[in-house]
Amino acid sequence: MSRAESATPHKTWALALLAVTQFVLVLDASIVNVALPSIGRELSFSQDSLSWVTNAYTLTFGGFLLLGGRVSDILGRRRMFMAGLGLFVAASIVGGLAQAPGMLVTARAAQGIGAALVAPAALSLLMTIFAAGPERNRALGVWGAVAGAGGAAGSILGGVLTEWIGWEAVLWVNVPIGIAALALAPRLLPAARDRVTASGFDVMGAITVTAGLALGVYALVDGNNAGWLAAQTLASGAIAIALLVSFVVIESRAKHPLVPMHVFRQKTLRSANLVALLVTGAVFPMFFVLTLFMQQVWGYSPIKAGFGQLPFAITLIAFAGLTSRWVTKFGFKTPLVIGMVITAGSLVWLSLLTAQGSYWTELLGPSLLAGIGGALMFIPVTLAATAGARRDESGLASGLINTTQQVGASIGLAITVAIATAATTSSLTSGNNPGVAATDGFQLALLAGAGLAALGALLTVWLLPGLKNQPVAVDEEDEVEDRTAVTV
C-alpha cells in the first residue's frame, strides 16, 4: 500500500480520536480502584473476590493483545478498532447494570478483550496515517502523553464519579465517549488493509499464545493473594510457560504464523520491548503505591488522593512535545536513557516520604520530576518498538509493545506488593505503629521501582542503537529483512 493510499485529510482529528480512545483504555485499568469499596458493599463481594473487578480487565487485556494486533493486520485496522470499541462500550453498559459479582467480573473481562482489539489497532492506524520521521514523532508525542495521563486521571475521575454519582458511573463514563468514537471512526480513519489475508490463519498459535499470556498474567496478579508458592500460582505459571514454549515451536513450523519469528531478528524491536517491560514495571506501580499511601497514611479522601497525582499528568503532557522533537534530533536512545535516570531519581526521592510529612514538601517535587521522566520514556520506547516494522506487520508490532507494557505493569505491581507487604509486616513485628509500618513498606516498594528504572537505563545504553543506526519504517515492498534495521 502506498503512502498516498494510507493518508487521511483529517490527520489532526484522527490523532485526537486515537489518543482519546487510548486514554479511556488506560483509564479503565485504574478508574475502578477508588470505587471498589462501594462495589463490594452494594454487590456483596467477598474480600478475596473483590480484586477480580480489576484483575478481570487486566487479565483479558494482557492475554488478547498480541492476537488483537495480528488480527488487525489480517482483517483491517479500522474494522478491528470499531469492533473492539463496540464490545468495550457494550461491556461497559452491562457492567454498570450488574446486580451480582459474577455479572460485573464477566463484563470487566469483556471490556479487556475489547480493549485488546482496540489498542494495537489504534497504534497501528497512527503509524499508517503519519509518515515516519518528525510527523510521526509529533503524533506519537501527543498520543503517548494523553494515554500516559490516563493512569493518573483514573484515580481522580474514579473518586469524583463514585462520590457524586455512584460506582456505576465509572463504567458508564466510557459509553458516550465510545459511541462518539464509533460515529467518527469511518470518517476519520483509513479503511485500507495491507497485503495480508486470513488464508491459513494460525489457529493453534492464537490459542497457545492467548492462553499462555492470560495464565501468565493471572499468576502475577493473583500471586500475592494466593501465595507465590501456592499450588494454583505454581501451576498457572508452569502451564503458562509450557503454552508459550509450545507457541514458539508452533510458530517456527507454521506456514502462516501468527507471529513470524523474523520480527525478533530486529535488535531494536527486541531491545525496546525489553526496556518497555522495565519502564512500565517501574512507573505503573507508583500510582498504586501513592494512592494507598495518601489514603492509608496521610488520611486523604479518594478524591484528594486522586488530585494529588495530577501534577504528574500535567508535567507529562507538557513535556511530550519537547520529547518528540528530541527524538527527531537525537534518536530514541538519548531521551530514553535520560528519562529512565530521571524516573529512578524521582522514585528514590519519593521513597523519602514520611508518615508525618506533607504533600507540598514531600510529594509535589518528585511527582513533577516523575512526569518529566515519563514523557522522556514512553514516547521513545514506543517509537523504537515499532520502527522498522513492515507495514503489513505494524499491527503485530503494536500488539507486541502493548503486551510487553501490560505484562511489565503486572510484574512490577506483583514485585511492589510483595515487597511492601513483607516490609510492613516486619515493621509491625518490630513494634512500629500501623502508619509507620505502612510507610516503611511503601518506601522499599518505591526503591524497588527505582532499581527497575536504573536497570532499564543500563540496558538502553547497552542494547539500543544510536541515531546513526536508528531503523525507519518499511513502506513500499516490505521486504522481510529491513535493510535499515539493526539486526544480529
CORJOLIN-V985925 format. One record per residue. N is the residue number from 1. PHI is phi in radians with two decimals (NA if undefined). PSI is psi in degrees with one decimal (none if undefined). OMEGA is omega in whole degrees, -180 to 180 (* if undefined). Layout:
N/PHI/PSI/OMEGA ; N/PHI/PSI/OMEGA
This chain:
1/NA/132.5/-177 ; 2/-1.41/166.3/179 ; 3/-1.07/-38.8/-178 ; 4/-1.10/-38.4/-178 ; 5/-1.18/-27.2/-177 ; 6/-1.59/-4.7/-175 ; 7/-1.35/158.6/176 ; 8/-2.38/141.1/-179 ; 9/-1.34/-2.9/-176 ; 10/-2.09/50.6/-172 ; 11/-1.07/-42.7/-178 ; 12/-1.10/-44.1/179 ; 13/-1.22/-35.4/177 ; 14/-1.10/-42.8/178 ; 15/-1.09/-42.4/179 ; 16/-1.06/-42.8/180 ; 17/-1.08/-47.6/-178 ; 18/-1.16/-41.2/-178 ; 19/-1.17/-43.7/180 ; 20/-1.13/-39.0/178 ; 21/-1.09/-45.6/178 ; 22/-1.12/-35.5/176 ; 23/-1.00/-44.5/-179 ; 24/-1.15/-39.6/-180 ; 25/-1.11/-43.6/178 ; 26/-1.19/-40.4/179 ; 27/-0.97/-42.2/-174 ; 28/-1.21/-15.6/176 ; 29/-1.28/-22.1/-175 ; 30/-2.17/-15.8/-172 ; 31/-1.15/-28.3/-178 ; 32/-1.39/-14.8/-175 ; 33/-1.01/-45.1/-179 ; 34/-1.17/-28.0/-177 ; 35/-1.50/-5.6/-174 ; 36/-1.00/-44.0/178 ; 37/-1.01/-43.1/179 ; 38/-1.14/-42.4/179 ; 39/-1.08/-44.6/-180 ; 40/-1.04/-42.3/-179 ; 41/-1.21/-46.6/-172 ; 42/-1.34/-30.2/-179 ; 43/-1.84/6.1/176 ; 44/1.01/46.3/173 ; 45/-1.26/144.3/168 ; 46/-1.32/160.4/-178 ; 47/-1.09/-38.2/-179 ; 48/-1.20/-35.0/-175 ; 49/-1.53/-14.3/-175 ; 50/-1.09/-33.3/-179 ; 51/-1.09/-19.0/-178 ; 52/-1.30/-11.0/171 ; 53/-1.11/-36.4/176 ; 54/-1.50/-45.2/-174 ; 55/-1.12/-33.8/-178 ; 56/-1.07/-39.9/178 ; 57/-1.19/-47.3/-179 ; 58/-1.07/-41.3/-176 ; 59/-1.10/-52.0/-177 ; 60/-1.31/-33.7/177 ; 61/-1.05/-51.7/-180 ; 62/-1.18/-36.7/-176 ; 63/-1.24/-33.0/-173 ; 64/-1.77/-0.7/-175 ; 65/-1.09/-46.2/-177 ; 66/-1.13/-42.0/176 ; 67/-1.10/-43.1/179 ; 68/-1.05/-39.4/179 ; 69/-1.12/-43.8/-178 ; 70/-1.25/-37.8/179 ; 71/-1.11/-33.5/178 ; 72/-1.16/-32.6/175 ; 73/-1.16/-37.1/-173 ; 74/-1.44/-46.4/-173 ; 75/-1.70/-10.9/-180 ; 76/1.99/133.2/-173 ; 77/-1.27/-43.3/179 ; 78/-1.15/-39.2/180 ; 79/-1.04/-46.1/-179 ; 80/-1.27/-32.8/175 ; 81/-1.02/-47.1/-178 ; 82/-1.27/-38.4/179 ; 83/-1.12/-46.3/179 ; 84/-1.12/-39.5/-180 ; 85/-1.17/-38.5/177 ; 86/-1.07/-44.2/177 ; 87/-1.11/-41.4/-180 ; 88/-1.07/-45.0/180 ; 89/-1.15/-46.0/-180 ; 90/-1.06/-43.0/180 ; 91/-1.15/-34.1/178 ; 92/-1.14/-39.8/178 ; 93/-1.11/-48.9/-179 ; 94/-1.08/-42.3/180 ; 95/-1.06/-41.2/179 ; 96/-1.18/-22.1/179 ; 97/-1.63/-0.7/-173 ; 98/-1.04/137.6/178 ; 99/-2.02/-0.4/-178 ; 100/-2.55/153.9/-179 ; 101/-0.97/-44.3/-177 ; 102/-1.07/-38.3/-179 ; 103/-1.15/-41.5/-179 ; 104/-1.22/-43.6/-180 ; 105/-1.10/-40.6/178 ; 106/-1.10/-41.9/179 ; 107/-1.11/-39.8/178 ; 108/-1.14/-37.6/177 ; 109/-1.12/-41.4/178 ; 110/-1.14/-37.0/174 ; 111/-1.01/-43.2/-180 ; 112/-1.09/-40.4/178 ; 113/-1.13/-44.9/177 ; 114/-1.04/-43.1/179 ; 115/-1.10/-36.0/180 ; 116/-1.19/-24.2/175 ; 117/-1.43/-35.7/-175 ; 118/-1.32/-47.0/-169 ; 119/-1.02/-52.8/180 ; 120/-1.19/-33.1/178 ; 121/-1.13/-39.6/-180 ; 122/-1.12/-46.3/180 ; 123/-1.15/-38.9/179 ; 124/-1.15/-39.3/177 ; 125/-1.09/-40.8/178 ; 126/-1.06/-42.7/179 ; 127/-1.15/-30.6/180 ; 128/-1.32/-40.2/-176 ; 129/-1.27/-38.5/-174 ; 130/-1.85/131.0/-178 ; 131/-1.15/145.8/178 ; 132/-1.03/141.5/-179 ; 133/2.04/-151.9/-176 ; 134/-0.98/-38.9/-178 ; 135/-1.08/-47.9/180 ; 136/-1.19/-37.0/179 ; 137/-1.07/-42.9/179 ; 138/-1.13/-42.7/-180 ; 139/-1.10/-44.0/179 ; 140/-1.18/-28.1/175 ; 141/-1.09/-46.3/178 ; 142/-1.14/-48.7/-178 ; 143/-1.04/-46.8/-178 ; 144/-1.18/-38.4/-180 ; 145/-1.16/-46.7/-179 ; 146/-1.14/-42.8/179 ; 147/-1.15/-42.7/-180 ; 148/-1.10/-33.2/179 ; 149/-1.21/-17.5/-180 ; 150/-1.07/-34.2/180 ; 151/-1.10/-44.4/179 ; 152/-1.28/-36.8/-177 ; 153/-1.19/-26.2/-179 ; 154/-1.01/-44.1/-179 ; 155/-1.15/-39.9/-179 ; 156/-1.16/-54.5/-176 ; 157/-1.15/-37.9/179 ; 158/-1.07/-42.6/179 ; 159/-1.15/-44.3/-179 ; 160/-1.11/-49.0/-177 ; 161/-1.15/-41.2/-179 ; 162/-1.13/-42.5/-177 ; 163/-1.30/-36.9/-174 ; 164/-1.58/-31.7/-175 ; 165/-2.09/-50.5/-176 ; 166/2.48/164.2/-175 ; 167/-1.09/-29.1/-179 ; 168/-1.02/-29.7/-176 ; 169/-1.15/-25.0/-180 ; 170/-1.22/-18.7/175 ; 171/-1.67/-41.8/-177 ; 172/-1.22/-18.3/178 ; 173/-1.07/-24.1/179 ; 174/-1.24/-25.9/-168 ; 175/-1.15/-55.7/-179 ; 176/-1.09/-36.5/178 ; 177/-1.14/-44.4/-180 ; 178/-1.12/-42.0/179 ; 179/-1.13/-42.0/178 ; 180/-1.09/-41.5/179 ; 181/-1.13/-39.7/178 ; 182/-1.12/-37.2/180 ; 183/-1.23/-34.2/-176 ; 184/-1.50/-25.8/-174 ; 185/-0.96/-46.5/-180 ; 186/-1.10/-25.5/-179 ; 187/-1.51/-29.6/-171 ; 188/-1.87/-22.7/-173 ; 189/-1.89/140.5/-180 ; 190/-1.19/144.9/-178 ; 191/-1.71/-11.1/-174 ; 192/-1.03/145.8/178 ; 193/-2.09/143.7/-178 ; 194/-1.37/179.1/-172 ; 195/-1.37/62.8/177 ; 196/-2.28/137.2/179 ; 197/-2.12/165.0/179 ; 198/-1.45/3.7/-180 ; 199/-1.01/125.7/178 ; 200/1.16/36.7/-178 ; 201/-0.99/134.7/-173 ; 202/-1.38/83.8/-176 ; 203/-1.14/-47.3/-178 ; 204/-1.13/-37.5/176 ; 205/-1.10/-42.5/180 ; 206/-1.09/-42.2/-179 ; 207/-1.16/-47.8/-175 ; 208/-1.19/-41.8/-178 ; 209/-1.25/-38.1/180 ; 210/-1.18/-46.5/179 ; 211/-1.14/-40.0/-180 ; 212/-1.12/-45.8/179 ; 213/-1.15/-41.9/-180 ; 214/-1.10/-44.2/179 ; 215/-1.17/-37.0/178 ; 216/-1.10/-45.1/178 ; 217/-1.13/-38.8/178 ; 218/-1.03/-45.8/180 ; 219/-1.05/-37.6/-179 ; 220/-1.26/-44.9/-175 ; 221/-1.34/-23.9/-177 ; 222/-1.75/-9.9/-174 ; 223/-1.05/-40.0/-179 ; 224/-1.21/-29.5/178 ; 225/-1.39/-47.9/-176 ; 226/-1.41/-25.2/-174 ; 227/1.85/134.1/-175 ; 228/-1.20/-22.2/179 ; 229/-1.83/8.6/178 ; 230/-1.19/152.0/-176 ; 231/-1.02/-42.6/-176 ; 232/-1.18/-34.3/178 ; 233/-1.21/-47.4/-180 ; 234/-1.12/-41.1/-180 ; 235/-1.15/-43.8/179 ; 236/-1.07/-44.5/179 ; 237/-1.11/-42.7/-179 ; 238/-1.15/-43.2/179 ; 239/-1.15/-39.2/178 ; 240/-1.06/-45.4/179 ; 241/-1.09/-43.7/-180 ; 242/-1.08/-41.7/180 ; 243/-1.15/-41.2/-179 ; 244/-1.22/-35.3/174 ; 245/-1.14/-42.6/177 ; 246/-1.06/-38.4/178 ; 247/-1.05/-45.1/179 ; 248/-1.07/-42.6/179 ; 249/-1.11/-45.2/-180 ; 250/-1.07/-44.7/-178 ; 251/-1.14/-34.3/-179 ; 252/-1.22/-17.2/-177 ; 253/-1.95/-14.3/-174 ; 254/-1.25/142.6/177 ; 255/-1.24/-38.3/178 ; 256/-2.19/76.7/-175 ; 257/-1.16/146.2/175 ; 258/-1.12/-41.4/178 ; 259/-2.19/95.8/178 ; 260/-1.02/129.9/-175 ; 261/-1.14/-17.9/-178 ; 262/-1.16/-19.6/180 ; 263/-1.13/-27.5/-178 ; 264/-1.45/-2.7/175 ; 265/-1.38/-11.3/176 ; 266/-1.42/112.6/-176 ; 267/-1.05/-39.5/-179 ; 268/-1.09/-44.3/180 ; 269/-1.09/-47.3/179 ; 270/-1.04/-49.8/-175 ; 271/-1.14/-42.0/-179 ; 272/-1.11/-38.5/178 ; 273/-1.18/-37.7/177 ; 274/-1.12/-44.3/179 ; 275/-1.14/-39.7/179 ; 276/-1.07/-34.3/177 ; 277/-1.01/-42.4/-179 ; 278/-1.34/-34.8/179 ; 279/-1.03/-53.6/-178 ; 280/-1.25/-32.8/177 ; 281/-1.10/-28.7/179 ; 282/-1.49/-40.3/-170 ; 283/-1.56/-45.2/-174 ; 284/-0.99/-45.1/180 ; 285/-1.12/-20.1/179 ; 286/-1.02/-42.4/179 ; 287/-1.06/-43.5/-180 ; 288/-1.07/-48.7/-177 ; 289/-1.12/-47.3/-176 ; 290/-1.18/-35.9/177 ; 291/-1.08/-47.3/179 ; 292/-1.15/-41.9/-178 ; 293/-1.06/-48.7/-177 ; 294/-1.11/-34.9/-179 ; 295/-1.45/-45.0/-173 ; 296/-1.42/-34.3/-176 ; 297/-1.73/-47.5/-178 ; 298/-1.58/-7.4/176 ; 299/1.30/24.3/179 ; 300/-1.22/150.3/170 ; 301/-1.28/161.7/178 ; 302/-0.97/-40.9/-179 ; 303/-1.17/-44.1/-180 ; 304/-1.11/-39.7/178 ; 305/-1.13/-37.9/178 ; 306/-1.12/-46.6/179 ; 307/-1.15/-22.3/177 ; 308/-1.13/-19.6/180 ; 309/-1.71/2.4/-179 ; 310/-1.09/-38.4/179 ; 311/-1.00/-35.6/177 ; 312/-1.04/-49.1/-178 ; 313/-1.12/-42.6/-179 ; 314/-1.10/-44.4/-179 ; 315/-1.15/-40.8/180 ; 316/-1.05/-46.1/180 ; 317/-1.13/-41.5/-177 ; 318/-1.10/-34.4/-176 ; 319/-1.65/-0.9/-178 ; 320/-1.11/-44.5/-180 ; 321/-1.09/-41.2/178 ; 322/-1.10/-40.3/-180 ; 323/-1.10/-43.6/-179 ; 324/-1.08/-35.8/177 ; 325/-1.22/-38.1/178 ; 326/-1.13/-38.4/179 ; 327/-1.11/-41.9/178 ; 328/-1.07/-38.8/-176 ; 329/-1.45/-41.9/-171 ; 330/-1.93/-9.9/-176 ; 331/1.59/-175.4/-176 ; 332/-1.24/-40.9/-162 ; 333/-1.14/-50.9/-174 ; 334/-1.08/-52.0/178 ; 335/-1.07/-37.0/-178 ; 336/-1.15/-44.0/178 ; 337/-1.10/-46.6/179 ; 338/-1.05/-42.9/-180 ; 339/-1.08/-41.1/-179 ; 340/-1.25/-35.1/176 ; 341/-1.15/-44.2/178 ; 342/-1.08/-42.6/180 ; 343/-1.10/-43.9/177 ; 344/-1.03/-43.2/179 ; 345/-1.12/-40.4/-180 ; 346/-1.16/-36.3/179 ; 347/-1.24/-36.5/174 ; 348/-1.09/-43.2/178 ; 349/-1.06/-43.7/179 ; 350/-1.10/-30.1/-179 ; 351/-1.19/-7.6/178 ; 352/-1.55/3.0/178 ; 353/-0.98/142.7/179 ; 354/-2.16/159.4/-178 ; 355/-1.16/-25.9/-178 ; 356/-1.78/7.0/-175 ; 357/-1.34/-177.9/179 ; 358/-2.25/158.9/-179 ; 359/-1.05/-45.3/-172 ; 360/-1.21/-30.0/-178 ; 361/-1.69/-23.0/-173 ; 362/-2.08/-23.2/-172 ; 363/-1.99/-34.2/-175 ; 364/-1.08/-49.8/-177 ; 365/-1.01/-54.9/180 ; 366/-1.15/-27.0/177 ; 367/-1.16/-43.0/177 ; 368/-1.09/-42.0/179 ; 369/-1.13/-39.9/179 ; 370/-1.12/-34.9/177 ; 371/-1.12/-40.1/176 ; 372/-1.10/-46.1/179 ; 373/-1.07/-39.5/179 ; 374/-1.08/-43.7/178 ; 375/-1.07/-39.2/-178 ; 376/-1.32/-15.0/-180 ; 377/-1.71/-51.9/-168 ; 378/-1.13/-40.1/-177 ; 379/-1.23/-50.6/179 ; 380/-1.08/-38.5/-177 ; 381/-1.21/-33.6/176 ; 382/-1.20/-43.4/177 ; 383/-1.08/-44.2/-179 ; 384/-1.12/-36.8/-177 ; 385/-1.30/-19.4/-178 ; 386/-1.95/-12.4/180 ; 387/-1.19/141.1/178 ; 388/1.48/-7.5/179 ; 389/-1.24/139.9/173 ; 390/-1.07/146.9/-177 ; 391/-1.03/-37.3/-179 ; 392/-1.38/1.6/175 ; 393/-2.15/16.8/-179 ; 394/-1.18/-33.8/176 ; 395/-1.13/-39.4/177 ; 396/-1.09/-47.1/179 ; 397/-1.08/-39.0/178 ; 398/-1.16/-42.5/178 ; 399/-1.11/-36.8/-179 ; 400/-1.16/-46.1/-179 ; 401/-1.21/-35.8/176 ; 402/-1.13/-41.1/178 ; 403/-1.09/-45.9/180 ; 404/-1.02/-43.7/-179 ; 405/-1.15/-38.8/180 ; 406/-1.17/-44.2/179 ; 407/-1.16/-40.1/178 ; 408/-1.05/-42.1/178 ; 409/-1.09/-40.7/179 ; 410/-1.15/-43.0/178 ; 411/-1.12/-46.7/-180 ; 412/-1.06/-41.7/-180 ; 413/-1.17/-39.6/178 ; 414/-1.08/-44.8/179 ; 415/-1.11/-44.7/-178 ; 416/-1.07/-48.4/-178 ; 417/-1.13/-41.7/180 ; 418/-1.08/-45.6/-179 ; 419/-1.17/-45.1/-179 ; 420/-1.09/-41.9/-180 ; 421/-1.13/-46.4/-179 ; 422/-1.11/-43.7/-179 ; 423/-1.19/-38.6/179 ; 424/-1.13/-44.5/179 ; 425/-1.06/-43.6/179 ; 426/-1.10/-40.2/-180 ; 427/-1.18/-39.1/177 ; 428/-1.11/-40.8/179 ; 429/-1.09/-31.5/180 ; 430/-1.35/-4.7/176 ; 431/1.77/5.5/179 ; 432/-1.30/154.6/178 ; 433/-1.29/162.2/-175 ; 434/-0.98/-38.1/-180 ; 435/-1.12/-45.3/179 ; 436/-1.18/-40.3/180 ; 437/-1.10/-43.9/178 ; 438/-1.10/-39.8/178 ; 439/-1.09/-41.7/177 ; 440/-1.01/-42.9/180 ; 441/-1.14/-44.7/-180 ; 442/-1.15/-36.3/179 ; 443/-1.07/-46.3/180 ; 444/-1.16/-36.7/179 ; 445/-1.10/-41.6/179 ; 446/-1.17/-36.3/176 ; 447/-1.13/-35.5/176 ; 448/-1.10/-40.9/176 ; 449/-1.08/-39.2/177 ; 450/-1.08/-38.2/178 ; 451/-1.11/-40.7/177 ; 452/-1.11/-42.3/179 ; 453/-1.13/-41.2/179 ; 454/-1.13/-40.8/177 ; 455/-1.10/-39.9/177 ; 456/-1.07/-38.9/178 ; 457/-1.10/-42.9/179 ; 458/-1.12/-43.1/180 ; 459/-1.16/-35.3/178 ; 460/-1.10/-45.4/178 ; 461/-1.05/-40.0/-174 ; 462/-1.37/-40.8/-167 ; 463/-1.79/-39.0/-173 ; 464/-1.38/142.1/178 ; 465/-1.27/160.2/175 ; 466/-1.43/-172.1/-175 ; 467/-1.05/-39.3/-175 ; 468/-1.14/-29.1/-179 ; 469/-1.80/12.5/-176 ; 470/-1.18/126.6/-179 ; 471/-1.31/157.6/176 ; 472/-2.12/162.0/-179 ; 473/-1.20/146.1/178 ; 474/-1.62/134.5/-175 ; 475/-2.00/-64.0/-163 ; 476/-1.30/-73.6/-174 ; 477/-1.61/-9.6/175 ; 478/0.91/57.4/178 ; 479/-1.11/149.5/-177 ; 480/-1.04/-41.6/178 ; 481/-1.74/109.7/178 ; 482/-1.21/116.2/-174 ; 483/-1.17/-18.0/-180 ; 484/-1.73/-6.8/-180 ; 485/-1.36/150.5/177 ; 486/-1.50/120.3/-178 ; 487/-2.18/164.0/175 ; 488/-2.27/none/*
